[in-house]
């Protein structure tokens, strides 16, 4: 395969595909990545007996030293035959295979990026050359680097918009910022992309220009927002320099509102999101569920703001790197559900696998409550597998966590780690109401749990926390001992939750009583243990 981007452990990448190597960089898995410098022309032969293919690009140059390989699942078995050009930099190249090309297989030829005036494809069968494609567009068209073009569709209206190409598999390939803007316009105009896929074919720089989320309409009521409902595959590419500064708004991220969607294989590098009510305006604390403004200053995530309604969301091989600053409202409860990846809202089932949030110096995530490194509050059951964070988290009242702000019972954390400092500080904010249990709702993995044992056991297995937990109540006092060994904060729902169980590395913690006043009293591996709310230090 001649890939758009190839990866390999250092020293193990394909040395014959020299044209496919651009700037090498280390990925999070200590691999080297190489981005294609050339356009790739894809040819699919439909007949047997073809021994040579000749491609001529008028207006451009063929990469004379390029190799061409057969795209077979078991690996390249054809190493290019002979690929000859009259001169290095010629506009014509001939690929010869004496044994004949395989029908219905895909072959690729590398072409230097160019605005072409004609592309011609000729096939040799026996002793006869036949022209099978002779494309002359009405206006010159551009072949861009790091992009695959299907020869049969070069004169087809498959270029949807600037930076958007609909390939033969029906996938929308996005190659630049204009393509992402097109996606936002489509979704915000009502297209959900349900059952469809969008993929990146190059790294994209958003240039720190204020971004309107994909799935966002500030005039709509909560529950009726436009949303994305497809698959977004980054193909190991990165989106750089995302900035969102929408005062008096909420529910934002690269994607604002989503439903039944999958996000995979990309990195967001350098994120600056701020959704804080204007300092001159009073904070709206009505929390009216019927209006969009009830999420003002909250429901923030770098990838997704929140889920529109109950469904299934998947995040796999998604990474946040660089300088990460995500800040919601910290003066009132609107600043809730704030996470590095997703803020959250509805009772969706959410799966996180191989997800990392690794902030550089000066990075942070801030909110009023339910604020964490990955997810603010997932009200449905969530799974976290091999999720790692290293970023400082700040909240005011409760639910500050290294990975999850509030985790519903039945959720699982497996082989996860968190290393940032988690800070819960209510001493600098005027609060109209405050619970004695708030300071205990902080944890290195999850800030607190919600619901009761009827929804299942909350399980933490093979996880670690190496940062520092800090909790200061409204009077400036701090707990001496945290619940659940500091991994998970005290329950959010306490009345009627006798028997609710949290398991940390095989140790079972069972809520001993039904009343919130008796919270902090557990059976730990069947032995009664007391960690009362009165256990403070000045």
N, C-alpha and C positions, 0 to 999 in steps of 0.2 A: 504494500500500500504506500502511495506517496501521500502523506498526511498533511492536513492544513497545519497541524501542530503535532510534533512528535515529542515523546518523553522517554527518558530512560535513565537508569542509574548511571552516574558519571562514568564515561568511558564505554558505555554499552549501547549507545544509539547507533543507528545505521550509518556507517561511514560512506556508503555509496550515494546517499541522498543529499549530497553536498549542497545542492540548490535549495534544499528545504531548511537550511540552517541559517538563522539570523542571530540575534543577540541571545546568548545563553543566560539563563537565570535559575536560581535555586527555587524550587517549590517548597511547600510546607513538609513534603515527605522526602526531602533531601534528594530529589531528582533534578535533572537538568531539563529545561524546556526550551524548545527551539521553534520560533515562529517562521512560517514560510515567507520568503521574500518575493515569490512569484505568484502569478495567477496559474491556476491549474485548469486545463481543458479536459473534460471528461468525455470519452468516446465509448459507446456501447455498440459492439458489432452484433448484427442480427443473423448473420449467415456464416456457414462454414467455408473453408477453403481460402480464406483471405491470408495472404502471406506478407503483405506490406500495407502500411498506412502512411499517407503523406498529408501533412497539414501545412498550409500556407497562411500566414497572417500578414496581410498588407497593412502597412503602417506601423508594424511592430517587429520585435526581435524574438526569435525562439531561443531558449536557453540551450545553447549548443552542447554543453557538457552534461546536461541533465540525463538522468536515467528514467526509464519507464518500467513500472512493475505491475504485475497482475494482481487484482484485488480479490484474493481468495481468503476465505475465513481461516484456513489452516496456515496461512502465511504466503509470502511471495515465492512462487516456484519458478517464475519466469523473470530473469534479471535483465530484461530490456533487449535481448537479441543484439542487433547493432543499431545504434541511433546515430545517424550521420547527418551532418549539415555541411553545405559547401564551404562556409566560413563560420567561425565562431561569431555569433551575432546575426546570422542569416535570418530571413523571415520565413524559411521553409525547413521542415524537418521530416525525415522518413524513418519510420520504425519497421524493421524487417524481422520476421520470425519464419524460418524455413519450414517448421513443422506446422505452421498455421495457427492463427489466433483462435482462442476459445470463443464461441458465440455466447452472447448474453452475459459476458463478463465486462467489467469496466476497466478501461485503460486511461492513463493520465499523462498529459504532456505539459511540461512547465513552460510558461511564456512570461517574458518580462512584462510588467504592467505597462499598458499602452492604450491609447485611443485608436481603435482599429477602423479601417474603412472597408475591409473585406476579409472573410475567413472561408477558406476552401479546404474540403476534405476529399481525398481520393483514395480508393482502395484498389489493390492489385490482387486479381484472382486469375490464376493461370498466367497468361502473358498479356492480359488486358487490364488497363487502368480505367476505372470508372469514377466519375465525379459524383459523389453522393450528397455533398453539401456545398453550396456556393452562396454564402450569406453576404449581402450588401445592404446594410441598414440605410434607412432614409437619411439618418444623421449619424455621424461617427459615434461609436459607443466605446465606453471605457472598460477595460479589464483591470480590476483592482487586485493588488497584492493580497495574499492570504485568503483567497476566495476561489471556490470551485464553480466553473461554468460548464453546464451540460451543452455539448456541441449541438445536439438536436434542437435545443431550445433557444439558441442565441438570437434568433429572429422572432421568437415567440414572445407574447406580452407577459412574461413571467417576472420581469422586473416590476415589482409592485409600486415602489417608491424609492427615493434616494436612500440607499443603504438597506433596502429590503428586497430580497429575492425569494420567490416561491420555488423550491426545488422540486425535482421529479417525485419525491416522496411526500410532497404536500406540506413540507416544513418551511416556515418562514425563517429565512436566514438573515440575520441582522449584522451589518458590518461597520456601522458608524453611529455617531450620536444622533444624526438625523433619523436613522432607523428606529432607535429607541423612542424618539419623540413621536414618530409615526405610530408606534405601538401604544403610547400613552393616549394619543388622539383617538385611536380606534376604540380602546377600552372605555375611555371617558365619554365616548359618543354612544356607548351601548353594546359594542361587540364583546362578548365574553371569552371567545376562543375556546369554548367548551369542546373537548375532544380533539383539539389541535395543539400543535407544538411550535414553539419559537426557539431558535438557537442562535447563539453568537458564533461568528466566524472570525472575529478579531477582537483584540483588546479595544476598549472604548474609554475615552477621556471625556468626562462631563464638565471639566474645566471650572469647577466650583461656581457654576452659574446656577441660580435658584431653580430647583427642579420641581415640576408639577408631577405628583405621583401617578403611576399607572393604576387607574381605578380610584378616581377622586373627583368629587363634585361638591364644593362647599355650600351649594344652595339646596342640596337634597336633604331629606329627612333620614335619620338613622334607620337602617334596614332597607333603604331603597337606593343606596349608592351603586354606581356602576362598579363592576368587579371583574377581575381576571380569573378564569376558570380553566386554564390550559396547563401545559408543561413548558417551563422555561429552563432550557439546558444551555449552560454557559460554555460547554465544550472545553473546559479548563482555561477559559479566558478570564480577564479581569475587567471590572468597571471601576474607573478611578475618579476620585475627587467628586463624590456626591455631596451636594449641599442643599438643604431644605431649611428655609427660614420663613415660616408661615405663621405670623403672629395671630393669635385668636383663632387658631385652627388646631386640629388634631387628626388622629387616624392616618398618619403619613409614614412613608418610607419610600424606597425605590418603587415598590408597589404599595398603594394605599389600602384598598379593600380587595380581598380575594375570597374564593369559595371553591372547594374541591380542586386544589391546584398542587403542582409539584415544582420544586425549585432545586436544581442540582448543578454541580460541576462548575462553580465560578467563585471568584473572589471579589469582594468589595474592598477596595483599598482607599483609605482616607475618606472618612464619613463625618459630616458636620450637619446635625439635625437639631433644630431648635423650634419648639412650638410652645411659646410662652405668651400669656396674655399681656397686652401692653401695660407697662408700668403705670401709665396715667389712668387706666381704666380699672374699675372695681372688679375683683375676681367674681365670676358668676359661680355661685356654689349651689345653684338650685338642683343640679343633677337631673334635669328633666329628661327622661328616657326618650320621649317622643321627638326631640329635636336634635339636629346634628351637633349643636353647641354643647351638648352634655359631654362630648369627648374633647372639648377644647383643652389643649395642653397635655393630652394623654394619648394612649393607644399608639405608641411610637415604636418603630423598629427599623433597622437599617434596610432589611429586605422587605418586610411586610408590616403595615400598620396594624390591621386586624382582619379577622375572618367575618364575612358578611352574615353568615348563618351556619348552622351545624353541618359539617361535612367532614372531609378528610384532607389534611395538608401534609405534605412530605417535604422535608429539607434534607438533602444528602450531598455530602462533599461540598458544603458551602462554607466560605471563610470570610472573616472580617480581619483586616490587617491595617497597619499604618496608624495614623492619628485618628482616633475614634472619639467623637464628642456627640453624645445624644442627650438632650436636655428637655424635659417636660416641665410643666407647671409644678412648683414646689410650695405654693402658698395655699392651695386648696385641693380637695379630693379629685378634681378633674385630672390632676397629674398622676394618674394611675395607669397600670398596665404598660410599662415601658421596658423594652428588652433590646439586647443587641441585635437579635435576628427578627423577632416579632413581638409586638405589644400584646395582641390577643383580645378577644371579647367573647365570642360565642362558644358553644359547647362542642366544638369540633374535636375529632380525634387527630392528634398531631404527632408525627414521627420525626425525630431528629437522629441522623446517623452521620458520623464523621464530620461533625460541625465544629468549627473553632472560632473563637473571638479573642484575638491576640492584639491588644492595644499597645501602641508605642508610648513613649514618655509623654505625659500630659493628657492621656486618654481617660475618659470617664463616661458613666451613664448615670443620669440624675432624674429623680422623680419624687413625687409625694409619697406614694405607696406602691406596692406590687411592682417593684423595679429590680431588674436582674441582668446578668450578663448575656443570656440567650432569650428567655421568654418572660414577659411581664406576668401575665396570668392566663393560663390555658384552662378554661372551664370544663373542657372534656378531658378524657384520659390521654396522657402523653407518654411517649417512650423516648428516652435519651440514651443513645448508644455511642460510646467513644466521642463524647462531647467535651471539649476543653476550652476553658476561658482563662484569661489573664488580663483583667481590667478592673479598675476601681468602680464600686457601685455606691451611690449615695441616695438615701431616702429619708423621709421625715418621720412617718408614723409607724408603719409596719410592712412586712413582706419584702425585705431586702435580701437578695440571694445571689450567690455566685453564678448559678445557672438559671434557676427559676425563681420568680418572685413568689408566686403562690402555685403550689402543685396539688392537683386533685388526687384524692385517694384512688388507688388503682394504677397510678402512674409508676414508671420504673426508671431508675438511673443505673446504667451498667457501664463500668469501665470509664467513668467520667472524672474530670479533675478541674479544680478551680484554684487560682493562685492570687487573685486580686484582693485588695482590702475591701471589706463590706462595712459600710458606715451607716448606722441608723441614729439620727440625731434630731430630737424634737425640742431641744432646749432653745432654739433660736427662732421658733415660729409660734405665733399666737394661735392657740387651738381652742375651738369652742367645745369640743368633747375629746376625751382621752381615756383609754382603758389601761388598767394596770397590767394587762397582758401584752400590750403593744411592744414594750422593750424586748420581749422574749421572741418576737416574730422576726428573727434574723438568723440566717444560716449560710454556711459555706457552700452548700449545694442548693438548698431551697429555703426561701425566707419563711415560709409556713405552709401548712397543709390545709386543704379545704374539704368540705363534705364529711361524711362519716364512713364507717367500715362497710356500710351497705354497698359502696361502690368499689370495694376491694382494698387491698393492703398497699400502702405506699412503701416501695422497696428500693433501697440504695445498696448496690453491690459492687465491690471492687473500685470504689471511688475514693478520692482524696481531696483534702482542702489544705492549702499551705499558706494562705494569707492570714490577715488579722481581722477578727470580728470586733466591732466597736458598737455599743448601743448606749445611748444617753436619753433618759426620759425627759419629760417637760420640765422637771425640777432639777435637772442636772445630775441625776443619779444613774448608776449602771448596775445591771445584774452581775452577781458574782459567778453564777453558773448558768450556762445556756442549755436549753433542752436538746435532747437527742444528740448528745456529745458534740454539739455545735454544727452538725451537718444539716439539720432541718430545724426551722423555727417552730414555735408553739402553734397549735391549730388555730385556724381562722374561725371555724364553727365549733364551739365548745359545748353549748347547751344540748343535751340529748345525745352526746357522742361517746358515751361509755362503751368501751370495747374497741374503739378505733385504734388501728394498729399501724405502727411504722417499724420497719425492719431495717436496721443499719448494719451491714456486714454480718448478717446472721444473728444480731442481737435484737430481740423483739421488745418493743415498747408498746404497752397497751394502756389506753386511757382508763383510769380507775373509776372516775365518777362522771355523772351526767352534767353537773353544774359548772358554769364558767368560773365561779368563785373557788372551785376546788381544782382548777386547771394546774398543770405542773406536777400532778401526782400520777405516777405510772406504775404498772407492773413491768419490771425489767427482767425478762426471762423468768417470769412468774414470781418475782420478789418485789414487794411494794417499795417504791422509791419516791421520795418527796423532793420537789424542787419548786418551792412556793413562790408566788408573785411578791411576797414580802422580802425575798432574799436579795436585797440591794446593797450596794456599797456607794458611799458618797463620792 
